[in-house]
Structure formats: structure tokens, C-alpha cells
Amino acid sequence: MTPLPAFYDDLDASLAHLWQLLQDGPALRRNAFHMPALATVDEAGAPQVRTIVLREADSGSGSVRFHCDRRSRKAVEIAASGRAALHGYDSASKVQIRVSGTAVLHTDDALADAAWAGSLAMSLVCYGVAPEPGAELSSGDAYSLPETDASIAAGRPNFCAVVVMATRLEFLFLDRRGHRRAAWTRNGDRWAGTWLAP
Ligand SMILES: Cc1cc2nc3c(=O)[nH]c(=O)nc-3n(C[C@H](O)[C@H](O)[C@H](O)COP(=O)(O)O)c2cc1C
């Protein structure tokens, strides 16, 4: 039987492990926390969920960042609600993480400029897609992507970096000797945590 992890009955260590997994996610291509699900609420109040690539997680500020097209439904929904949630489950380590909080679109500021400058050209191509993301097409291939450096750069106005400032975190570790579930809510710049029944 594998030994229990050090965070097993330690609330602070569970929170630290949660942030470590989120902070490692952007660099680990096949990891669940590289491509978590992003949930928003649309204008009719209906939940919407889709995959995104996690670009950064920062335990200091308690925030995570991803990128999207400002013309997309998710960007419109975040602009309207100011809220978002993310979820990932890593089957290798048997850990599920849920993050919910306030979300801000950064389009024209230094944060967005740095995020654009730090992205690979192959990622930036999609911000020049025409027509806009989600537009109905007459056939599957009836859209274009930019092919030159100049036309890729012209997609910059469509790019936005989204920062989700977590207000609630939840951690679930599955183990047949007993699952461990915990949640934290933001209390100023500290987290107030509690164990939960799994
Ligand atoms: C592996 C994977 C990674 C994705 N990463 C992103 C991403 O980082 N940002 C993004 O806007 N869409 C990303 N998508 C596409 C979204 O899941 C979604 O299909 C698309 O953005 C439209 O969503 P919306 O209409 O709700 O805005 C990704 C999809 C997959 C399958």
C-alpha cells in the first residue's frame, strides 16, 4: 500500500499542495491542471463549460490566468458577470481542484501586452480567425486564419488575458483509506479553511 501523502490530514499542507498543482499545471502539457474546465454563466443564467489552457497560477495573489478571444462567448459572459470557476481532476494523483472567484478581462493594459508578448506565435494565430469565434459557417472550412507575422499581429485587439481572483478553493483527494475534502474562502489576504465531508 502506498504511504499516505504528507498533506493527507494537514489542512495547510493541502492548501499548499493545491497551489503547487495549479502552479505546475501551465508547464505540464498532459496534466489536468494544464487544461482545466472553465465555467461561466450566460446571459440566460445557464451554466457554460469548456476547456482552457491555464497560463499561470499565483498562490501569492490567489489568482489564475488564461487567455481567450474577446469576441468569444466566454469573454462576453465574464465581462457581464465578473465571475468564473475552474475545475480539474488529475487521475494520476487522484486530486480534484475547484476554483471560483471574480474574473477580469485584460485587453489593453500592460498585463495583456505581457501575456501577448509571452505567447507562442502558434497560439496567437487563433486571435486572427475570421469570422469571429462561434460564428455560424456555411461549411466546416469556411473560415480563415492569419498566415503572416503582420496579420498575426493584427489579431492583438481580439486577445485578452483573463485573471480569476479566487474567492473559494476546494480540494478533494481520493483514497480508499478515506477521502479527504477541504475548502477555503478568502479572508483578506488569508485563506480560512475547513475539512468537508467528502
Ligand atoms: C485542449 C483545449 C484547450 C483549449 N484552450 C483554450 C484557451 O486557452 N482559451 C480559449 O479561449 N479556448 C480554448 N479552447 C477552446 C474552448 O474549449 C472553446 O471550445 C472555445 O473557446 C469556445 O468557447 P466559448 O464559445 O464558450 O467562448 C481549448 C479547447 C481545448 C480542447
The ligand as a MOL file (V3000), in Angstrom:
LIG
                    3D

  0  0  0     0  0            999 V3000
M  V30 BEGIN CTAB
M  V30 COUNTS 31 33 0 0 0
M  V30 BEGIN ATOM
M  V30 1 C -7.2950 21.3170 -25.1770 0
M  V30 2 C -8.0780 22.5790 -25.3800 0
M  V30 3 C -7.5360 23.7660 -24.9600 0
M  V30 4 C -8.2440 24.9640 -25.1720 0
M  V30 5 N -7.7040 26.1350 -24.7060 0
M  V30 6 C -8.4160 27.2880 -24.8520 0
M  V30 7 C -7.9290 28.5040 -24.2920 0
M  V30 8 O -6.8800 28.5630 -23.6490 0
M  V30 9 N -8.6760 29.6250 -24.4730 0
M  V30 10 C -9.8500 29.6070 -25.1750 0
M  V30 11 O -10.4790 30.6670 -25.2990 0
M  V30 12 N -10.3460 28.4600 -25.7040 0
M  V30 13 C -9.6620 27.3170 -25.5550 0
M  V30 14 N -10.1550 26.1290 -26.0570 0
M  V30 15 C -11.4270 26.1540 -26.8260 0
M  V30 16 C -12.6090 26.2220 -25.8460 0
M  V30 17 O -12.7110 24.9980 -25.1330 0
M  V30 18 C -13.9490 26.5200 -26.5610 0
M  V30 19 O -14.2810 25.4590 -27.4480 0
M  V30 20 C -13.9310 27.7960 -27.3840 0
M  V30 21 O -13.0350 28.7750 -26.8390 0
M  V30 22 C -15.3290 28.4110 -27.4650 0
M  V30 23 O -15.8100 28.6580 -26.1610 0
M  V30 24 P -16.8860 29.8070 -25.8470 0
M  V30 25 O -17.8140 29.8680 -27.0320 0
M  V30 26 O -17.5630 29.3580 -24.6020 0
M  V30 27 O -16.1460 31.0940 -25.6790 0
M  V30 28 C -9.4900 24.9430 -25.8380 0
M  V30 29 C -10.0410 23.7090 -26.2060 0
M  V30 30 C -9.3390 22.5570 -25.9900 0
M  V30 31 C -9.9740 21.2530 -26.4170 0
M  V30 END ATOM
M  V30 BEGIN BOND
M  V30 1 1 1 2
M  V30 2 1 2 3
M  V30 3 2 2 30
M  V30 4 2 3 4
M  V30 5 1 4 5
M  V30 6 1 4 28
M  V30 7 2 5 6
M  V30 8 1 6 7
M  V30 9 1 6 13
M  V30 10 2 7 8
M  V30 11 1 7 9
M  V30 12 1 9 10
M  V30 13 2 10 11
M  V30 14 1 10 12
M  V30 15 2 12 13
M  V30 16 1 13 14
M  V30 17 1 14 15
M  V30 18 1 14 28
M  V30 19 1 15 16
M  V30 20 1 16 17
M  V30 21 1 16 18
M  V30 22 1 18 19
M  V30 23 1 18 20
M  V30 24 1 20 21
M  V30 25 1 20 22
M  V30 26 1 22 23
M  V30 27 1 23 24
M  V30 28 2 24 25
M  V30 29 1 24 26
M  V30 30 1 24 27
M  V30 31 2 28 29
M  V30 32 1 29 30
M  V30 33 1 30 31
M  V30 END BOND
M  V30 END CTAB
M  END
